[in-house]
């Protein structure tokens, strides 16, 4: 069996554009991956066809370590764009290998360790403006079975917080805690917004509310500052979604700069790289919770990783607050059941692309706003329900020049 083609499929998913990859082989088997990267999908698509595809054509898809290792070496400059292209085909190679063996991918990566994969909700607070709004939506998310909720209460803050901004963040968190009680974990998202002094002060204010972790409080490249912050707080820190190489994750683990490592398997090299990252974390008594804020193929890869990784903690879930056509893109695949993922034994990743559904939702430029622009708050908070989101997207499509 040899690789004979690489196809890409670009479509809109509301605030994001999803870029899917499919490898074709001489045997007729196919493997899928995802190369979604905010603002850069078309650039990644070009890389896939002009740089990745020639390196794969005619190759044995089972030679994953050699093929991916060679691309990581050859890409030379590094960064999110090329690593996303490489990660997408790495996942697609595992999908192919699983199908050829008649086994789910997690069986090929060490076998099942976890039968049930707990999820935490993200995207659930669309429409929230006041602490009371957040509380109402938190109750709804908890009623769906989620035992964890993630949210960013910091608006468009950058480096420093005013007293009013800090008080508002605490008020939102307190309202959510009161609404869902102590049994639901709260994961507070910082999006790398703050300076070290501002983050340290914010963590002190949040400590009485017992967050399960505080995520990416500082800029992702300053692992030294993150380690310094870790030494100043008893709260768990989470980080890693914007690290892209094994060397960066080694530094994170060596410093033990956080407690929960969050590799994004669609950006850090794929599934095998994820397993290597998890092993480094395990040796330092660190948990792993893959970041996954993009499409369903990326989620499928994360779930196979979760199922076979001993130090897996919990999986991010956006699906219930994504666009209504999300599941249609992958022929209805959705393993979420009342806040828990249940992964089947279907060979490969367990899902296929629906070309008709993908074609029905074309790419939209600049669909994802900056997290430091008021548009981030306005557009995210406008997504009150999936139905309202769908109607809003339809209106925007009508108004967009073709």
N, C-alpha and C positions, 0 to 999 in steps of 0.2 A: 504494500500500500504506500503510495507516494502522494504528496500534496500537489494538486494541479491548479488550484485557484484560490484567490482571496477576494471576498466580496465585503462591501461595507453598506450599511443601511442607516441613514440619518433621518431622524424624525423629532417632532416636538413633544415634550411632556410637560407643558405648562411653564413653570419657572426655569426648566432646563430643556436642552436638546439632547436626546439620547443617540449615541453612536454605537451601533452593534456591528460585530465582525463575524463573518462565517468563512471557515476554511473548507474547501472541497478536496476530495481525494479520488484517486484512481479507482477505488473500490465502490464509490458512490456514497460512502459515509461522509457526514459533515460534522463540524464542531463549531460552537458559537462562543463568543466572548463579548466584552463591552469595553469601549474606549471613550466613554463620556468624560469630558473635561471642560468645566465651565469656561465660556468665551472662546474656547480653542478647538471645538470639535472639527471644524473644517481643516484646520492645520494638522490635527492628528490624522484625519482622513487622508490628507496628502502624503504624510509620512508613511502611513500604512501601505499605500499603493506604490510610492516611488522608492521607498527605502526598505521596508520590511518584506513586502511581497517577493522581490527578487531573491532574498535570502532564504525563502521557504520553498519556493517552487522546485519540485523534484526531490525534496527531502522526505525522509521517513519521519512521520509525525510522532513516533514513539521516542525519538531522540531529544527529549525536552531539555534536559540539562545542557546538552551541547548546543542546541539551536539558540536557546535563550541566553545562555552564558556568552555565546559569541556575539549576539546583538548588544548585550550590556557592555561588553568590551569595546565593540566597534563604534558605538554611538558617540563616545569620546567626550562630548560636552556635558551630558547629564541634564537633569531637570525634569519637570513634570510632564512636558509634552512628549518627549521621546519615550520616557518610562511608561507612560500611559499606552502608547502604541505597542510597546513590547509586552506589557502586562496583558493586554487584550488577547494577543495571539497565544500567550502562554496558557491562559485559561481555556482558550479554544482547543489547544493541543490536548489538554487533560480531558476535555469533553470528548474529543475524538478517541482518545485512548480508552476511556471508560466504555464508550459504545462498542469499540472493537473487541473488548474483553467481556462485554455483557455485565459490567459491574458499575455501580455508582462511583463517582470520583472519590468520595471519602474512603471507600474501601481500598483504593489504590494509594492513599496517603497515610495509611496506618490503621484504618478500621474505626468503627464507631466507638466513641468513648461516652458520648452524651446522646440519650434517646430523645429528650425533649430540650429544645433550645429556647430559653426565655428571651423575650423581646422587650425593648423599651421604645416608647412612642416618641417620634419627632414630627414636627409639622402640625401638631394638634392645637396650637394656640393661635392659629389664624383668626383674625377678627378681634383679638383681645387688645383692649386699650387701657383698661383700668385693672387694678388687682382683682376686683370682683369678676371682671370678664375672664381673667386667667383662671380663677377658681372654678367658674362655671364650666369652662372647657376641660379643666383638669378632672373634674368629676365625671364628665362624659368619657374621657379617655380611660380612666380607671374602670368605669363600668364595662368597657369593652374587654377587660381582662388584663390590661397592662399592669405590671408591677413596678414599672419604672417610667418616668417622664423626663424628657430633656427639653430645655428651653433657654433662650438668650434673653435676659431681662435688662440688657444694657443699652438698648437703642442703637445709636450710631457713635457711641463713645470711642475715643482714641487716646490712648496713653494715660490720661488723667480723668478722674470722675469729679464732677461738682458734687457738693453736698446733696443737692436735690436729686441728682442721678443715682447716687449711692443709696439714698433713702428710698427712692422708687424701686430699685432692684431688690432691696430687702423687703419692702412691702409686698411686691409681687410674689417673691419666694414664700413669705409668711402666709399669704393668702392661699397659695397652692398647698402648702403643708397642712394648713387647717382644713382645707377642702378634702384632701385624700387621706389624711391621717399618717401615722408613723410606718405603716406597712408598705407603702408605696415609695420606692426610691426616687429621689430627685437628683437629676444630673444637670448641673448648671454649665451652660455653654458660654465661654468668653470670646471665642473666635479670635484669640490672640490679640485682644484689644489693648491690654493695659501695660503700664510700666511695672517694674518690680515693686517700688514702694506702693503704688496704687493697688496692685493685686494683693499684696500682703495685708493692707488695711481692709480690703474688701473681704478677704477670707475670714478675718477676725469677726466682721459683722455678720457673716453668713454662718459661722460655726454653730450658734445655738439652734439653727434650723436643720442641722444634721444632713447636709447634702451627701449623696453617695459618692460623688466625685465632682471636682471642678475641672472643666475641660479646657485645655489650651489657654490658660490665663495670660501667657506671654507670647511674643512673636516666636514662631516655630523654630527659627534658626538659632536662637539663643538658649541652647541646652545648658550652658553654664549658669545662666540666670535662673532657669527653671529648677536646677539642682539647688541653688541658693534659696529659692522660694520653698522648695520641698522641705528644706531643713528648718523653716520658720513656721510650719503649720502642722497640725495633726490631721487635717483633712486630706482625703485621697485626691491626688492629682491624676489627670489623664492627658495623654498627648500622643502624637505620632502620625496624625492623618496627613500632615504636610511634610513628612520625611519620605525619601524616595529610594534610598540605597541601603544595602546591608551595613555599610560603614557608619551611616548616620544612626541606624538603630542600635548598632554595637555601642556607639558613644552614649546613647540614651540609657541603655542597660548598664553600661559600666559606671556611669554617674549615678545610677538609680534615681534619675531626675523626676520620675513619676512612679505611680503605683499601678496604673493600668495603661498598657500600650495599645494604641489604636492604629495599626497599619491599615491602609486602604489598599486592598489587594488589586484594585484596578489601576493603581499608580506606583506601587512599590516593587513591581516585578512579578506579581502573580501568586499562585498558590504555593509553589515550592519555596519561593522567597518568604512567604508568610509563615510557613512551617519553620524555617530557619530563624526568623524573628521571634516566633513563639518559644523556640528552644532557648534562645538567649535570654528572653524574659523569664522563663521558668527557672533558669539557673540563678536568677536574682530575686526570686520570690515576687515576681510581677505577674499580674493577670493580663489577658488580652481580650479586647472587645473590638472587633473590626469596625472601622468607620465605613459607612455605606449610605450615602445620601443621594445616590443616583438611581439607575434603572434596575429592572428585574433580573437581567443576566448577571449584573454585578452582585445582586443580593444572593442569587443561587450559588455563585462562587463562594461568597462569604459563609453561607450555611454549610457547605461541604467542608470548608475549613473548620468551622465551629464544631461540627459533629465529631471530628477526629483529633481535636486538640485538647489535651488534658487541662491546661490552664485557661481555657475559654471561660468568660464570665457572663456576657449578655450581648445580644445583637440589636443594633439600631434598626428601626422599622419606620419607614415613611409611607408605606403603601396605602394605608387607609385614609391618608390625607393628600394623596397624589391625585392626578387627573383621573377621571372615570375610565379612560381607555387604557390605563397602565397594563392591566392583566391581558387585555386583548392583544397587546404587542407580542406576547409570548404564548398565544393560544390558550389563554385562561389559567396558566400556571399561577398558583398562589397558595403556598403551604401554611399560611398564618391561620391559627385557630385560637380565638379568645386569648390573644396576647402571648401565644407560644407558637414557635415554628415546629412543624412535624415533617421531617424530610423523608421522602419515599426511597425505595430501592431501585428506582428507574435507572437504567444505565446512563452513564455520563452525568451531566448536570441535571438532567431530568426535564428539560424544556426545549422548545423549538421556536424560531421566529415566525411571526405571522406577517408575511410581506404585504398583504392587502391592508391590514390594520396600520402598519408602519407608513404605507403610502398615503393613507387617509389623513395623516397628521404631519404635514411637511415642516421642515426646518424653519425656525423663525430667528432672525439675527437679534442679538442683544436681549435674549429672553431672561437672562439672569442678572439682576441688579447688583451693584456694589453694596457690600455690607456696611459701608461708611457713607452711604447716600440715603437721603430721606426716602427715595424710591424703594429701598429695601423694606422699610416699615410699611409704606403705603401698599405695595404690591403683595407682600407676604400677608399682611393683615386683611387684605381684600378677599382672601381665600377662605371664606367662612364655612362653606360646605363643598363637597365635591360637585354637586349640581350647580351651585352658584359659580364655582370656579370654571366649570365647563361653559356656562353661558357667557361669562366674562371673556374667556379665551376666544369664543366664537365671535363676539363683537369686535375684539381686537383684530382677529383675522380679516373681518370684513373691511376694517378701516386701514389695514396695512397695504400700501401700494405694492403691486405685483410687477 
